Amino acid sequence: MSAATHSVAILGGTGGLGKHISLAFLTEFKSSFPTVRVLTRDPSSAAAHAIAEKGATLVKLNESDLPRILEEAFKDIDVIVNALPVHISEEAKQAVIYAAAKSDVKVYFLDEFGQDHRVEGFPGSNHPEWINKQRIAAETRRKLQGKKVIALYCGLFFDYSLTVMGVDVEKNVYSAYGSPSQRFSTTSKTDVARSIARLAILALDPATAHKVPNDVRIAGATVSHEEIRDIVARVKGVSRGEIHSEDLQPHKEALRQNPGENFIEYLRVIIAEGKGNLSLDNAMELVNPGEAFWKWTTVEDHMRAL
Ligand SMILES: NC(=O)c1ccc[n+]([C@@H]2O[C@H](COP(=O)([O-])OP(=O)(O)OC[C@H]3O[C@@H](n4cnc5c(N)ncnc54)[C@H](OP(=O)(O)O)[C@@H]3O)[C@@H](O)[C@H]2O)c1
């Protein structure tokens, strides 16, 4: 690992993904990042305490004074990771972009961390969340010219993928839209967090910065419903469960007629069409060459821990 030291500010660093990001910087990547600032609306929360105990400096976010607080929080910071949820106010989104643009930050991670929606297939009726993410990404890149702005796509998180993809481990039933052998990518939150830290180090090092794309895809594991069913049977010592397969076309047609609202339906349809498979054209070897930094968590590992 490079001997250079850096500083990072994490927005949403107490959250579902964010706490893993905070912990990765505070533990495995501590020698590269002695300064970790986590922005939170409530520094007294249990999640904020847990991170502070590991060495993070907490910065209290106050919506009424956001521009000033962000400006202060981004001072002397090399990397900003935006792990805020999509539903935060437009005003807050704009305040983050404005403060990041004004700062001397060198690397900025967009609030992506999901499907690679650049390849999604709903022309004219894409999901509002993805349309919004694309708008914010374009605006951030325009306003942060001269800084490295990275979108990291990792597919579904393990825990999320199980709940939304029709996988019921308890009942040992697996429901796919379309073919149950269609594969999709899923990554553990810990590995997403480690990848962010590694990309930050690579992007900050003048010798490797040119290797880091603006749009980065990773795929901790790529599996189908059938493969998950077989993994559960192996790991839990149960018989191979039932597979259900639903016709994809009515689901796709329903979204065409009623675009918008149902995010999980969008995910399931695009995954059924093979667009959730990030196993090709990804940056796994750049991020973690030959698994030199960590072993990617497998679906087997995840099932064993359930
Ligand atoms: N790939 C996947 O399967 C998947 C699944 C879920 C999310 N994601 C992505 O991961 C990223 C983070 O999502 P997440 O679910 O981890 O976020 P989250 O846990 O919902 O929120 C992260 C943190 O943001 C702060 N926060 C929450 N609501 C806020 C508000 N209205 N205004 C200001 N701050 C607020 C909270 O911190 P404090 O209370 O400490 O302020 C919270 O701990 C997003 O880009 C999301 O799209 C991906």
Ligand as a Chemical Component Dictionary entry (heavy atoms), coordinates in Angstrom:
data_LIG
# 
_chem_comp.id                   LIG 
_chem_comp.type                 NON-POLYMER 
_chem_comp.pdbx_formal_charge   0 
_chem_comp.three_letter_code    LIG 
# 
loop_
_chem_comp_atom.comp_id 
_chem_comp_atom.atom_id 
_chem_comp_atom.alt_atom_id 
_chem_comp_atom.type_symbol 
_chem_comp_atom.charge 
_chem_comp_atom.model_Cartn_x 
_chem_comp_atom.model_Cartn_y 
_chem_comp_atom.model_Cartn_z 
_chem_comp_atom.pdbx_ordinal 
LIG N1  N1  N 0  -26.912 -1.730 -4.211 1  
LIG C1  C1  C 0  -27.891 -1.837 -3.341 2  
LIG O1  O1  O 0  -28.476 -2.922 -3.162 3  
LIG C2  C2  C 0  -28.290 -0.628 -2.521 4  
LIG C3  C3  C 0  -29.242 -0.769 -1.514 5  
LIG C4  C4  C 0  -29.549 0.358  -0.717 6  
LIG C5  C5  C 0  -28.897 1.577  -0.962 7  
LIG N2  N2  N 1  -27.985 1.664  -1.979 8  
LIG C6  C6  C 0  -27.254 2.943  -2.240 9  
LIG O2  O2  O 0  -26.343 3.179  -1.158 10 
LIG C7  C7  C 0  -26.247 4.575  -0.881 11 
LIG C8  C8  C 0  -26.520 4.810  0.610  12 
LIG O3  O3  O 0  -27.813 4.331  0.914  13 
LIG P1  P1  P 0  -28.174 3.751  2.371  14 
LIG O4  O4  O 0  -29.423 2.943  2.226  15 
LIG O5  O5  O -1 -26.958 3.128  3.002  16 
LIG O6  O6  O 0  -28.503 5.114  3.137  17 
LIG P2  P2  P 0  -29.252 5.249  4.554  18 
LIG O7  O7  O 0  -28.746 4.221  5.489  19 
LIG O8  O8  O 0  -30.726 5.340  4.341  20 
LIG O9  O9  O 0  -28.770 6.701  4.983  21 
LIG C9  C9  C 0  -27.395 6.992  5.245  22 
LIG C10 C10 C 0  -27.298 8.059  6.311  23 
LIG O10 O10 O 0  -27.767 9.283  5.776  24 
LIG C11 C11 C 0  -28.351 10.079 6.800  25 
LIG N3  N3  N 0  -29.696 10.478 6.360  26 
LIG C12 C12 C 0  -30.798 9.715  6.227  27 
LIG N4  N4  N 0  -31.849 10.428 5.791  28 
LIG C13 C13 C 0  -31.401 11.699 5.641  29 
LIG C14 C14 C 0  -31.999 12.923 5.233  30 
LIG N5  N5  N 0  -33.291 12.975 4.876  31 
LIG N6  N6  N 0  -31.222 14.026 5.189  32 
LIG C15 C15 C 0  -29.920 13.984 5.543  33 
LIG N7  N7  N 0  -29.286 12.843 5.957  34 
LIG C16 C16 C 0  -30.018 11.729 6.000  35 
LIG C17 C17 C 0  -28.420 9.196  8.045  36 
LIG O11 O11 O 0  -27.348 9.572  8.886  37 
LIG P3  P3  P 0  -27.561 10.431 10.225 38 
LIG O12 O12 O 0  -28.890 10.055 10.809 39 
LIG O13 O13 O 0  -26.389 10.006 11.064 40 
LIG O14 O14 O 0  -27.498 11.855 9.770  41 
LIG C18 C18 C 0  -28.174 7.807  7.530  42 
LIG O15 O15 O 0  -27.493 6.997  8.451  43 
LIG C19 C19 C 0  -27.252 5.279  -1.823 44 
LIG O16 O16 O 0  -26.519 5.758  -2.935 45 
LIG C20 C20 C 0  -28.184 4.152  -2.255 46 
LIG O17 O17 O 0  -28.722 4.351  -3.545 47 
LIG C21 C21 C 0  -27.657 0.597  -2.745 48 
# 
loop_
_chem_comp_bond.comp_id 
_chem_comp_bond.atom_id_1 
_chem_comp_bond.atom_id_2 
_chem_comp_bond.value_order 
_chem_comp_bond.pdbx_ordinal 
LIG N1  C1  SING 1  
LIG C1  O1  DOUB 2  
LIG C1  C2  SING 3  
LIG C2  C3  SING 4  
LIG C2  C21 DOUB 5  
LIG C3  C4  DOUB 6  
LIG C4  C5  SING 7  
LIG C5  N2  DOUB 8  
LIG N2  C6  SING 9  
LIG N2  C21 SING 10 
LIG C6  O2  SING 11 
LIG C6  C20 SING 12 
LIG O2  C7  SING 13 
LIG C7  C8  SING 14 
LIG C7  C19 SING 15 
LIG C8  O3  SING 16 
LIG O3  P1  SING 17 
LIG P1  O4  DOUB 18 
LIG P1  O5  SING 19 
LIG P1  O6  SING 20 
LIG O6  P2  SING 21 
LIG P2  O7  DOUB 22 
LIG P2  O8  SING 23 
LIG P2  O9  SING 24 
LIG O9  C9  SING 25 
LIG C9  C10 SING 26 
LIG C10 O10 SING 27 
LIG C10 C18 SING 28 
LIG O10 C11 SING 29 
LIG C11 N3  SING 30 
LIG C11 C17 SING 31 
LIG N3  C12 SING 32 
LIG N3  C16 SING 33 
LIG C12 N4  DOUB 34 
LIG N4  C13 SING 35 
LIG C13 C14 SING 36 
LIG C13 C16 DOUB 37 
LIG C14 N5  SING 38 
LIG C14 N6  DOUB 39 
LIG N6  C15 SING 40 
LIG C15 N7  DOUB 41 
LIG N7  C16 SING 42 
LIG C17 O11 SING 43 
LIG C17 C18 SING 44 
LIG O11 P3  SING 45 
LIG P3  O12 DOUB 46 
LIG P3  O13 SING 47 
LIG P3  O14 SING 48 
LIG C18 O15 SING 49 
LIG C19 O16 SING 50 
LIG C19 C20 SING 51 
LIG C20 O17 SING 52 
# 
